[in-house]
Amino acid sequence: MNATARTPLAEDPPDLATMRETAHRMLGPDSAPDVLPPSGEELETLTATLRGQIELLAPEVEQAATLLSESSPTRAAALACAEEAGGKLRAHELSFVPLAGSAMYARRLARVLAALCDHYEIVSAGIEVTSEQMAFVRLANHCAGCKTCLARNSEGVNAELSCEEESRLYEVYRAACARASAARLAGRRPAEASA
């Protein structure tokens, strides 16, 4: 992991706490599928707020990502997320059920805003590779070269043989993902949880 200290990219860095709170209003525990979403003016206001925050944050994520090396996995992921955000902004609200469509659209915006917040924290800190990305690469590299993991049966299908090293590396990967997820839920920076 390459975590270098950097000054904020923007003179006034984005208010990620406010953006996360806005996203949480659509994605929080009270927003389960069986709970009625905000409606009417409240939903319109929330959707407009989400759109505005995405419009502010997506270019910041792109700018921060371009400062990382072209081979950086976090750069690629952040740029892909910013591109997806642009697609969400260009998409028309689902119209087959007006209220449900609007709530679904707002939830999609909220999910992409939450992801942009995470990506901004990582790329603006200069992290080229997160701990979960490193763990996944180690797992993939092992599986790509392990005779046990690559073994085929008589029909040419993966024999699914048990590999202790693959199991160990998978658990390391799961633990790294769990730490990053817990850090996001706790409101800490993902970079801090990776350490």
MDAnalysis code that builds the backbone (N, CA, C; Angstrom):
import MDAnalysis as mda
import numpy as np

u = mda.Universe.empty(585, n_residues=195, atom_resindex=np.repeat(np.arange(195), 3), trajectory=True)
u.add_TopologyAttr("name", ["N", "CA", "C"] * 195)
u.add_TopologyAttr("resid", np.arange(1, 196))
u.add_TopologyAttr("resname", ["MET", "ASN", "ALA", "THR", "ALA", "ARG", "THR", "PRO", "LEU", "ALA", "GLU", "ASP", "PRO", "PRO", "ASP", "LEU", "ALA", "THR", "MET", "ARG", "GLU", "THR", "ALA", "HIS", "ARG", "MET", "LEU", "GLY", "PRO", "ASP", "SER", "ALA", "PRO", "ASP", "VAL", "LEU", "PRO", "PRO", "SER", "GLY", "GLU", "GLU", "LEU", "GLU", "THR", "LEU", "THR", "ALA", "THR", "LEU", "ARG", "GLY", "GLN", "ILE", "GLU", "LEU", "LEU", "ALA", "PRO", "GLU", "VAL", "GLU", "GLN", "ALA", "ALA", "THR", "LEU", "LEU", "SER", "GLU", "SER", "SER", "PRO", "THR", "ARG", "ALA", "ALA", "ALA", "LEU", "ALA", "CYS", "ALA", "GLU", "GLU", "ALA", "GLY", "GLY", "LYS", "LEU", "ARG", "ALA", "HIS", "GLU", "LEU", "SER", "PHE", "VAL", "PRO", "LEU", "ALA", "GLY", "SER", "ALA", "MET", "TYR", "ALA", "ARG", "ARG", "LEU", "ALA", "ARG", "VAL", "LEU", "ALA", "ALA", "LEU", "CYS", "ASP", "HIS", "TYR", "GLU", "ILE", "VAL", "SER", "ALA", "GLY", "ILE", "GLU", "VAL", "THR", "SER", "GLU", "GLN", "MET", "ALA", "PHE", "VAL", "ARG", "LEU", "ALA", "ASN", "HIS", "CYS", "ALA", "GLY", "CYS", "LYS", "THR", "CYS", "LEU", "ALA", "ARG", "ASN", "SER", "GLU", "GLY", "VAL", "ASN", "ALA", "GLU", "LEU", "SER", "CYS", "GLU", "GLU", "GLU", "SER", "ARG", "LEU", "TYR", "GLU", "VAL", "TYR", "ARG", "ALA", "ALA", "CYS", "ALA", "ARG", "ALA", "SER", "ALA", "ALA", "ARG", "LEU", "ALA", "GLY", "ARG", "ARG", "PRO", "ALA", "GLU", "ALA", "SER", "ALA"])
u.atoms.positions = np.array([
    [0.845, -1.170, 0.000],
    [0.000, 0.000, 0.000],
    [0.884, 1.225, 0.000],
    [0.525, 2.198, -0.811],
    [1.275, 3.422, -0.897],
    [0.404, 4.543, -0.369],
    [0.541, 4.889, 0.888],
    [-0.251, 5.955, 1.472],
    [0.655, 7.149, 1.717],
    [0.555, 8.122, 0.859],
    [1.356, 9.316, 1.015],
    [0.471, 10.448, 1.476],
    [1.003, 11.322, 2.316],
    [0.227, 12.459, 2.789],
    [0.154, 13.494, 1.678],
    [-1.025, 14.003, 1.457],
    [-1.216, 15.026, 0.436],
    [-2.058, 16.146, 1.006],
    [-1.925, 17.285, 0.426],
    [-2.814, 18.372, 0.775],
    [-4.112, 18.153, 0.025],
    [-5.211, 18.680, 0.527],
    [-6.474, 18.498, -0.182],
    [-6.384, 19.024, -1.608],
    [-7.079, 18.392, -2.524],
    [-7.031, 18.789, -3.921],
    [-7.746, 20.115, -4.139],
    [-8.880, 20.255, -3.513],
    [-9.641, 21.482, -3.656],
    [-9.286, 22.407, -2.501],
    [-9.438, 23.710, -2.741],
    [-9.178, 24.653, -1.668],
    [-10.082, 24.349, -0.483],
    [-11.342, 24.082, -0.780],
    [-12.298, 23.640, 0.236],
    [-12.689, 22.206, -0.109],
    [-12.144, 21.220, 0.608],
    [-12.466, 19.836, 0.266],
    [-13.957, 19.565, 0.451],
    [-14.483, 18.592, -0.272],
    [-15.910, 18.289, -0.169],
    [-16.278, 17.874, 1.251],
    [-17.487, 18.203, 1.639],
    [-18.005, 17.849, 2.963],
    [-18.570, 16.428, 2.891],
    [-17.692, 15.441, 3.048],
    [-18.092, 14.042, 2.911],
    [-19.097, 13.631, 3.976],
    [-18.991, 14.190, 5.180],
    [-19.928, 13.825, 6.245],
    [-21.355, 14.210, 5.859],
    [-21.525, 15.393, 5.298],
    [-22.852, 15.833, 4.866],
    [-23.350, 14.975, 3.708],
    [-22.450, 14.672, 2.773],
    [-22.836, 13.848, 1.627],
    [-23.245, 12.449, 2.073],
    [-22.496, 11.887, 3.006],
    [-22.852, 10.561, 3.518],
    [-24.191, 10.596, 4.255],
    [-24.434, 11.667, 4.987],
    [-25.712, 11.797, 5.700],
    [-26.870, 11.868, 4.708],
    [-26.676, 12.587, 3.606],
    [-27.709, 12.670, 2.575],
    [-27.972, 11.282, 1.991],
    [-26.900, 10.567, 1.663],
    [-27.057, 9.214, 1.110],
    [-27.732, 8.297, 2.131],
    [-27.356, 8.441, 3.389],
    [-27.911, 7.591, 4.450],
    [-29.425, 7.787, 4.595],
    [-29.900, 8.989, 4.287],
    [-31.344, 9.230, 4.377],
    [-32.115, 8.319, 3.430],
    [-31.497, 7.919, 2.314],
    [-32.156, 6.998, 1.385],
    [-31.744, 5.553, 1.606],
    [-30.572, 5.325, 2.209],
    [-30.043, 3.969, 2.312],
    [-29.973, 3.448, 3.735],
    [-30.304, 4.248, 4.706],
    [-30.149, 3.869, 6.105],
    [-31.047, 2.719, 6.497],
    [-30.915, 2.273, 7.737],
    [-31.694, 1.125, 8.206],
    [-33.195, 1.356, 8.136],
    [-33.633, 2.599, 8.202],
    [-35.061, 2.881, 8.098],
    [-35.541, 2.896, 6.659],
    [-34.636, 2.672, 5.712],
    [-34.989, 2.691, 4.297],
    [-35.015, 1.286, 3.705],
    [-35.376, 0.317, 4.512],
    [-35.474, -1.064, 4.028],
    [-36.557, -1.141, 2.957],
    [-36.536, -2.190, 2.121],
    [-37.504, -2.289, 1.028],
    [-38.963, -2.191, 1.473],
    [-39.269, -2.647, 2.687],
    [-40.669, -2.618, 3.118],
    [-41.048, -1.321, 3.828],
    [-40.098, -0.395, 3.976],
    [-40.369, 0.893, 4.595],
    [-40.676, 1.893, 3.490],
    [-41.692, 2.705, 3.714],
    [-42.047, 3.692, 2.709],
    [-40.965, 4.764, 2.612],
    [-40.548, 5.090, 1.396],
    [-39.517, 6.112, 1.207],
    [-40.125, 7.499, 1.390],
    [-39.281, 8.515, 1.461],
    [-39.823, 9.871, 1.478],
    [-40.692, 10.068, 0.247],
    [-41.646, 10.957, 0.333],
    [-42.526, 11.154, -0.817],
    [-42.696, 12.632, -1.104],
    [-43.274, 12.918, -2.239],
    [-43.610, 14.268, -2.629],
    [-42.427, 15.208, -2.652],
    [-42.617, 16.369, -2.025],
    [-41.583, 17.402, -2.028],
    [-40.303, 16.937, -1.345],
    [-40.441, 16.154, -0.271],
    [-39.249, 15.676, 0.437],
    [-38.388, 14.814, -0.479],
    [-39.010, 13.924, -1.243],
    [-38.267, 13.068, -2.165],
    [-37.646, 13.896, -3.284],
    [-38.389, 14.862, -3.808],
    [-37.848, 15.717, -4.863],
    [-36.633, 16.499, -4.360],
    [-36.744, 17.033, -3.151],
    [-35.640, 17.795, -2.567],
    [-34.431, 16.895, -2.329],
    [-34.677, 15.707, -1.791],
    [-33.591, 14.774, -1.525],
    [-32.912, 14.335, -2.825],
    [-33.692, 14.062, -3.849],
    [-33.136, 13.672, -5.145],
    [-32.295, 14.805, -5.734],
    [-32.807, 16.024, -5.660],
    [-32.048, 17.171, -6.175],
    [-30.754, 17.362, -5.382],
    [-30.809, 17.155, -4.080],
    [-29.613, 17.281, -3.244],
    [-28.591, 16.211, -3.614],
    [-29.049, 14.971, -3.773],
    [-28.153, 13.883, -4.163],
    [-27.495, 14.189, -5.498],
    [-28.294, 14.640, -6.457],
    [-27.746, 14.972, -7.785],
    [-26.692, 16.067, -7.676],
    [-26.993, 17.101, -6.915],
    [-26.053, 18.205, -6.762],
    [-24.751, 17.769, -6.104],
    [-24.863, 16.932, -5.089],
    [-23.654, 16.456, -4.410],
    [-22.821, 15.567, -5.318],
    [-23.468, 14.737, -6.114],
    [-22.739, 13.899, -7.075],
    [-22.043, 14.782, -8.110],
    [-22.741, 15.810, -8.587],
    [-22.146, 16.720, -9.567],
    [-20.912, 17.419, -9.001],
    [-20.900, 17.674, -7.698],
    [-19.735, 18.288, -7.065],
    [-18.607, 17.293, -6.823],
    [-18.970, 16.090, -6.377],
    [-17.958, 15.133, -5.940],
    [-17.319, 14.338, -7.076],
    [-18.075, 13.966, -8.082],
    [-17.522, 13.127, -9.165],
    [-16.288, 13.759, -9.817],
    [-16.293, 15.057, -10.152],
    [-15.075, 15.645, -10.737],
    [-13.894, 15.661, -9.755],
    [-14.182, 15.813, -8.461],
    [-13.121, 15.777, -7.450],
    [-12.486, 14.383, -7.395],
    [-13.325, 13.352, -7.479],
    [-12.821, 11.970, -7.479],
    [-11.956, 11.751, -8.713],
    [-12.434, 12.191, -9.871],
    [-11.653, 12.040, -11.105],
    [-10.310, 12.754, -10.995],
    [-10.325, 13.981, -10.492],
    [-9.083, 14.755, -10.378],
    [-8.100, 14.057, -9.441],
    [-8.594, 13.601, -8.287],
    [-7.715, 12.920, -7.328],
    [-7.185, 11.617, -7.915],
    [-8.030, 10.892, -8.643],
    [-7.621, 9.609, -9.214],
    [-6.534, 9.783, -10.264],
    [-6.612, 10.843, -11.040],
    [-5.621, 11.027, -12.100],
    [-4.238, 11.340, -11.552],
    [-4.137, 11.664, -10.270],
    [-2.831, 11.905, -9.662],
    [-2.117, 10.606, -9.293],
    [-2.849, 9.498, -9.300],
    [-2.254, 8.195, -9.008],
    [-1.675, 7.597, -10.281],
    [-0.811, 6.605, -10.120],
    [-0.217, 5.961, -11.295],
    [-1.287, 5.261, -12.116],
    [-1.034, 5.143, -13.400],
    [-2.021, 4.535, -14.297],
    [-2.267, 3.064, -13.981],
    [-1.344, 2.418, -13.303],
    [-1.520, 1.003, -12.966],
    [-2.207, 0.803, -11.613],
    [-2.575, 1.873, -10.949],
    [-3.183, 1.788, -9.624],
    [-4.603, 1.242, -9.693],
    [-4.885, 0.174, -8.928],
    [-6.261, -0.346, -8.893],
    [-7.246, 0.668, -8.320],
    [-6.816, 1.464, -7.341],
    [-7.744, 2.439, -6.766],
    [-8.061, 3.535, -7.778],
    [-7.107, 3.879, -8.621],
    [-7.358, 4.861, -9.682],
    [-8.434, 4.328, -10.629],
    [-8.249, 3.097, -11.085],
    [-9.202, 2.507, -12.028],
    [-10.598, 2.412, -11.417],
    [-10.680, 1.990, -10.164],
    [-11.978, 1.853, -9.510],
    [-12.645, 3.209, -9.318],
    [-11.866, 4.202, -8.914],
    [-12.430, 5.534, -8.693],
    [-12.923, 6.149, -10.000],
    [-12.141, 5.997, -11.068],
    [-12.571, 6.529, -12.355],
    [-13.817, 5.820, -12.867],
    [-13.905, 4.524, -12.653],
    [-15.100, 3.781, -13.068],
    [-16.319, 4.252, -12.274],
    [-16.141, 4.504, -10.988],
    [-17.252, 4.972, -10.166],
    [-17.704, 6.362, -10.618],
    [-16.771, 7.253, -10.920],
    [-17.121, 8.591, -11.399],
    [-17.868, 8.511, -12.726],
    [-17.442, 7.581, -13.573],
    [-18.137, 7.390, -14.855],
    [-19.555, 6.865, -14.626],
    [-19.694, 5.922, -13.701],
    [-21.028, 5.404, -13.378],
    [-21.909, 6.513, -12.811],
    [-21.328, 7.377, -11.999],
    [-22.087, 8.494, -11.428],
    [-22.630, 9.387, -12.536],
    [-21.794, 9.647, -13.544],
    [-22.253, 10.444, -14.676],
    [-23.413, 9.784, -15.391],
    [-23.337, 8.466, -15.520],
    [-24.439, 7.732, -16.143],
    [-25.719, 7.823, -15.326],
    [-25.589, 7.759, -14.009],
    [-26.774, 7.875, -13.138],
    [-27.392, 9.265, -13.269],
    [-26.545, 10.290, -13.409],
    [-27.073, 11.647, -13.554],
    [-27.783, 11.828, -14.893],
    [-27.309, 11.134, -15.917],
    [-27.923, 11.248, -17.241],
    [-29.168, 10.382, -17.390],
    [-29.300, 9.382, -16.534],
    [-30.435, 8.460, -16.650],
    [-31.735, 9.165, -16.281],
    [-32.760, 8.819, -16.971],
    [-34.078, 9.364, -16.631],
    [-34.655, 8.547, -15.488],
    [-35.446, 9.200, -14.680],
    [-36.090, 8.479, -13.595],
    [-36.985, 7.392, -14.186],
    [-37.066, 6.293, -13.457],
    [-37.944, 5.215, -13.894],
    [-39.380, 5.719, -13.812],
    [-40.140, 5.475, -14.846],
    [-41.482, 6.066, -14.887],
    [-42.615, 5.064, -14.853],
    [-42.312, 3.760, -14.748],
    [-43.405, 2.799, -14.774],
    [-44.280, 2.887, -13.529],
    [-43.765, 3.291, -12.406],
    [-44.549, 3.596, -11.209],
    [-43.948, 4.884, -10.658],
    [-44.601, 6.011, -10.834],
    [-43.964, 7.290, -10.525],
    [-43.290, 7.378, -9.159],
    [-43.956, 7.062, -8.078],
    [-43.328, 7.211, -6.770],
    [-42.220, 6.187, -6.565],
    [-42.511, 4.915, -6.883],
    [-41.498, 3.868, -6.706],
    [-40.297, 4.145, -7.604],
    [-40.550, 4.595, -8.826],
    [-39.465, 4.910, -9.734],
    [-38.599, 6.019, -9.194],
    [-39.214, 7.033, -8.654],
    [-38.455, 8.150, -8.100],
    [-37.645, 7.712, -6.896],
    [-38.231, 6.894, -6.040],
    [-37.506, 6.403, -4.862],
    [-36.368, 5.486, -5.292],
    [-36.609, 4.643, -6.282],
    [-35.546, 3.760, -6.764],
    [-34.415, 4.591, -7.373],
    [-34.764, 5.602, -8.124],
    [-33.752, 6.462, -8.726],
    [-32.951, 7.166, -7.627],
    [-33.633, 7.675, -6.618],
    [-32.945, 8.342, -5.510],
    [-32.027, 7.368, -4.776],
    [-32.455, 6.125, -4.603],
    [-31.596, 5.128, -3.947],
    [-30.357, 4.828, -4.804],
    [-30.539, 4.780, -6.098],
    [-29.380, 4.566, -6.980],
    [-28.401, 5.726, -6.859],
    [-28.939, 6.925, -6.830],
    [-28.081, 8.092, -6.643],
    [-27.371, 8.032, -5.288],
    [-28.095, 7.628, -4.264],
    [-27.510, 7.550, -2.918],
    [-26.385, 6.522, -2.868],
    [-26.577, 5.369, -3.514],
    [-25.523, 4.349, -3.525],
    [-24.268, 4.853, -4.236],
    [-24.447, 5.533, -5.364],
    [-23.276, 6.021, -6.093],
    [-22.611, 7.160, -5.327],
    [-23.379, 7.985, -4.625],
    [-22.785, 9.049, -3.820],
    [-21.957, 8.456, -2.677],
    [-22.481, 7.442, -2.011],
    [-21.738, 6.793, -0.922],
    [-20.433, 6.192, -1.453],
    [-20.491, 5.563, -2.618],
    [-19.287, 4.973, -3.214],
    [-18.281, 6.065, -3.594],
    [-18.770, 7.175, -4.137],
    [-17.871, 8.277, -4.479],
    [-17.162, 8.818, -3.242],
    [-17.882, 8.910, -2.127],
    [-17.261, 9.373, -0.878],
    [-16.106, 8.453, -0.484],
    [-16.348, 7.139, -0.544],
    [-15.291, 6.179, -0.207],
    [-14.104, 6.320, -1.147],
    [-14.380, 6.402, -2.440],
    [-13.293, 6.532, -3.420],
    [-12.523, 7.833, -3.213],
    [-13.218, 8.911, -2.914],
    [-12.530, 10.184, -2.708],
    [-11.553, 10.084, -1.541],
    [-11.989, 9.479, -0.450],
    [-11.103, 9.329, 0.704],
    [-9.843, 8.551, 0.344],
    [-10.015, 7.490, -0.399],
    [-8.876, 6.631, -0.735],
    [-7.930, 7.320, -1.712],
    [-8.459, 7.835, -2.826],
    [-7.568, 8.404, -3.840],
    [-6.984, 9.739, -3.407],
    [-7.722, 10.528, -2.634],
    [-7.169, 11.812, -2.199],
    [-6.066, 11.614, -1.163],
    [-6.059, 10.456, -0.511],
    [-4.971, 10.130, 0.420],
    [-3.758, 9.567, -0.323],
    [-3.894, 9.352, -1.626],
    [-2.770, 8.859, -2.423],
    [-2.544, 7.365, -2.300],
    [-3.555, 6.631, -1.902],
    [-3.414, 5.180, -1.723],
    [-3.534, 4.500, -3.079],
    [-2.445, 3.905, -3.520],
    [-2.412, 3.245, -4.824],
    [-3.155, 1.902, -4.801],
    [-3.010, 1.183, -3.680],
    [-3.624, -0.143, -3.549],
    [-4.099, -0.291, -2.108],
    [-5.360, -0.672, -1.927],
    [-5.872, -0.881, -0.573],
    [-5.506, -2.282, -0.095],
    [-5.651, -2.510, 1.191],
    [-5.302, -3.829, 1.734],
    [-6.201, -4.923, 1.161],
    [-7.476, -4.614, 0.932],
    [-8.349, -5.650, 0.361],
    [-7.993, -5.935, -1.095],
    [-7.543, -4.919, -1.833],
    [-7.089, -5.155, -3.205],
    [-5.835, -6.014, -3.216],
    [-4.896, -5.724, -2.305],
    [-3.665, -6.527, -2.236],
    [-3.996, -7.976, -1.883],
    [-4.922, -8.167, -0.932],
    [-5.298, -9.526, -0.533],
    [-5.945, -10.270, -1.699],
    [-6.786, -9.579, -2.469],
    [-7.431, -10.221, -3.606],
    [-6.405, -10.608, -4.666],
    [-5.445, -9.729, -4.929],
    [-4.405, -10.034, -5.923],
    [-3.602, -11.252, -5.489],
    [-3.240, -11.329, -4.195],
    [-2.500, -12.511, -3.711],
    [-3.323, -13.784, -3.908],
    [-4.617, -13.714, -3.606],
    [-5.500, -14.866, -3.787],
    [-5.574, -15.247, -5.266],
    [-5.798, -14.266, -6.131],
    [-5.913, -14.545, -7.564],
    [-4.617, -15.101, -8.132],
    [-3.486, -14.528, -7.731],
    [-2.202, -15.024, -8.223],
    [-1.964, -16.467, -7.791],
    [-2.328, -16.779, -6.554],
    [-2.173, -18.162, -6.092],
    [-3.027, -19.105, -6.942],
    [-4.310, -18.760, -7.075],
    [-5.239, -19.647, -7.791],
    [-4.861, -19.807, -9.261],
    [-4.284, -18.768, -9.848],
    [-3.897, -18.828, -11.262],
    [-2.688, -19.722, -11.496],
    [-1.909, -20.004, -10.448],
    [-0.707, -20.808, -10.629],
    [-0.681, -22.097, -9.826],
    [-1.704, -22.356, -9.041],
    [-1.726, -23.530, -8.165],
    [-2.269, -24.747, -8.918],
    [-1.510, -25.841, -8.914],
    [-1.946, -27.062, -9.596],
    [-3.217, -27.619, -8.982],
    [-3.361, -27.512, -7.670],
    [-4.568, -28.016, -7.005],
    [-5.783, -27.185, -7.406],
    [-5.641, -25.856, -7.381],
    [-6.757, -24.972, -7.732],
    [-7.151, -25.097, -9.205],
    [-6.179, -25.408, -10.056],
    [-6.431, -25.498, -11.494],
    [-6.778, -26.909, -11.970],
    [-6.747, -27.891, -11.076],
    [-6.980, -29.291, -11.465],
    [-8.343, -29.451, -12.142],
    [-8.360, -30.249, -13.197],
    [-9.587, -30.524, -13.962],
    [-9.958, -31.994, -13.823],
    [-11.237, -32.260, -13.879],
    [-11.678, -33.650, -13.835],
    [-11.672, -34.215, -15.256],
    [-12.149, -35.439, -15.410],
    [-12.102, -36.106, -16.714],
    [-12.956, -35.403, -17.769],
    [-13.912, -34.581, -17.336],
    [-14.762, -33.850, -18.279],
    [-14.206, -32.461, -18.600],
    [-13.051, -32.140, -18.034],
    [-12.425, -30.849, -18.296],
    [-12.956, -29.712, -17.448],
    [-13.758, -30.050, -16.445],
    [-14.324, -29.044, -15.551],
    [-13.448, -28.972, -14.304],
    [-13.378, -27.807, -13.680],
    [-12.580, -27.661, -12.472],
    [-12.978, -28.720, -11.465],
    [-11.997, -29.419, -10.931],
    [-12.255, -30.530, -10.009],
    [-12.643, -30.058, -8.613],
    [-12.490, -28.775, -8.340],
    [-12.849, -28.194, -7.050],
    [-12.184, -28.933, -5.886],
    [-10.899, -29.186, -6.045],
    [-10.146, -29.831, -4.984],
    [-9.879, -28.830, -3.868],
    [-9.806, -29.324, -2.657],
    [-9.544, -28.473, -1.505],
    [-8.079, -28.035, -1.498],
    [-7.858, -26.739, -1.344],
    [-6.509, -26.186, -1.304],
    [-6.396, -25.346, -0.038],
    [-5.546, -25.770, 0.875],
    [-5.397, -25.062, 2.142],
    [-4.903, -23.635, 1.950],
    [-3.970, -23.433, 1.027],
    [-3.446, -22.082, 0.805],
    [-4.522, -21.169, 0.225],
    [-5.321, -21.700, -0.688],
    [-6.425, -20.907, -1.248],
    [-7.400, -20.540, -0.146],
    [-7.734, -21.460, 0.729],
    [-8.652, -21.181, 1.845],
    [-8.074, -20.118, 2.772],
    [-6.789, -20.221, 3.067],
    [-6.140, -19.243, 3.952],
    [-6.149, -17.847, 3.320],
    [-5.780, -17.769, 2.042],
    [-5.749, -16.480, 1.361],
    [-7.151, -15.880, 1.215],
    [-8.135, -16.736, 1.021],
    [-9.514, -16.253, 0.935],
    [-9.951, -15.651, 2.270],
    [-9.586, -16.278, 3.372],
    [-9.930, -15.741, 4.693],
    [-9.218, -14.415, 4.953],
    [-7.982, -14.275, 4.494],
    [-7.261, -13.004, 4.620],
    [-7.997, -11.926, 3.824],
    [-8.437, -12.269, 2.629],
    [-9.188, -11.330, 1.792],
    [-10.499, -10.938, 2.467],
    [-11.243, -11.913, 2.969],
    [-12.515, -11.618, 3.654],
    [-12.293, -10.712, 4.857],
    [-11.234, -10.958, 5.618],
    [-10.938, -10.143, 6.793],
    [-10.609, -8.700, 6.380],
    [-9.851, -8.538, 5.313],
    [-9.505, -7.194, 4.834],
    [-10.767, -6.450, 4.385],
    [-11.648, -7.141, 3.701],
    [-12.913, -6.533, 3.266],
    [-13.772, -6.163, 4.470],
    [-13.814, -7.035, 5.460],
    [-14.615, -6.772, 6.660],
    [-14.079, -5.555, 7.407],
    [-12.761, -5.431, 7.516],
    [-12.171, -4.259, 8.183],
    [-12.529, -2.974, 7.447],
    [-12.431, -2.993, 6.130],
    [-12.755, -1.803, 5.340],
    [-14.234, -1.451, 5.477],
    [-15.086, -2.466, 5.459],
    [-16.520, -2.240, 5.613],
    [-16.843, -1.687, 6.992],
    [-16.238, -2.253, 8.015],
    [-16.467, -1.769, 9.381],
    [-16.001, -0.326, 9.528],
    [-14.898, 0.007, 8.896],
    [-14.394, 1.379, 8.969],
    [-15.363, 2.343, 8.303],
    [-15.920, 1.945, 7.158],
    [-16.884, 2.813, 6.482],
    [-18.122, 2.996, 7.346],
    [-18.598, 1.921, 7.948],
    [-19.782, 2.018, 8.802],
    [-19.522, 2.868, 10.033],
    [-18.312, 2.826, 10.530],
    [-17.953, 3.615, 11.704],
    [-17.652, 5.063, 11.344],
    [-17.615, 5.366, 10.059],
    [-17.355, 6.725, 9.626],
    [-15.895, 7.101, 9.570],
    [-15.028, 6.103, 9.734],
    [-13.604, 6.372, 9.627],
    [-13.186, 6.248, 8.194],
    [-12.000, 6.717, 7.920],
    [-11.438, 6.603, 6.575],
    [-11.045, 5.151, 6.315],
    [-11.357, 4.609, 5.117],
    [-10.942, 3.258, 4.777],
    [-9.432, 3.066, 4.883],
    [-8.672, 4.109, 4.627],
    [-7.209, 4.016, 4.689],
    [-6.747, 3.677, 6.114],
    [-7.442, 4.227, 7.118],
    [-7.081, 3.960, 8.501],
    [-7.359, 2.522, 8.884],
    [-8.419, 1.966, 8.324],
    [-8.762, 0.579, 8.654],
    [-7.815, -0.402, 7.997],
    [-7.198, -0.015, 6.896],
    [-6.301, -0.899, 6.175],
    [-4.985, -1.088, 6.890],
    [-4.652, -0.144, 7.754],
    [-3.349, -0.189, 8.419],
    [-3.244, -1.308, 9.410],
])
